[in-house]
Amino acid sequence: IQGQVEIARALDIQIANGEWSRTRYEMREAFERRTCDVTMPDIGRTGLTEGKRIAILADTYNIPFSPHIGGAGILAIAASIQLSAAIPNFIIMEHSPGAYANKCRITRSAPQPADGAFILDDTPGLGVDVDDRMLETLSK
C-alpha cells in the first residue's frame, strides 16, 4: 500500500484501482490512504452485494465508482448496470460495443445502450433473459 500512496502523490494524473479486489476489507486501507482517485471493482469478482458495499465505502471517502467490465460475461455486466444505478458515486462504466454484442448472443433480451447510457426498464432481476438453446449451442 505504501508504494501505491507514493505513486498517487507523485503523479499529476488520476489513479484508478480495484479491478482485482474482491472485498471492502481489501479496499478500506487504500481508500483511507488515498491510493486512488477512482475505484473500479469488477462485479464479476466481488459479486453484487460486496460491490455495493465497496461503492458505499468509497463514497464515504468521496471516491467515485466506475465498475470494471473487462472480460465480464453478460450477467456480470447487467449486475454492474443495476449497481451503477443504485449508488451515489457512480461516474462512468467501461463499454465495448462489439464485445457486448457478442456476449448478448446467449440472450433473448438484455439491457441495450442508447445515446451513451444503459436505460433500465422494469424487467425483473438483472434484465437479462438467457436463451438456453443458444447457450447450449455455443457451449459445444
Summary of the structure (lengths in Angstrom):
residues: 140
radius of gyration: 16.4
end to end distance: 43.9
largest distance: 52.9
contacts: 395
relative contact order: 0.12
helix: 47%
strand: 12%
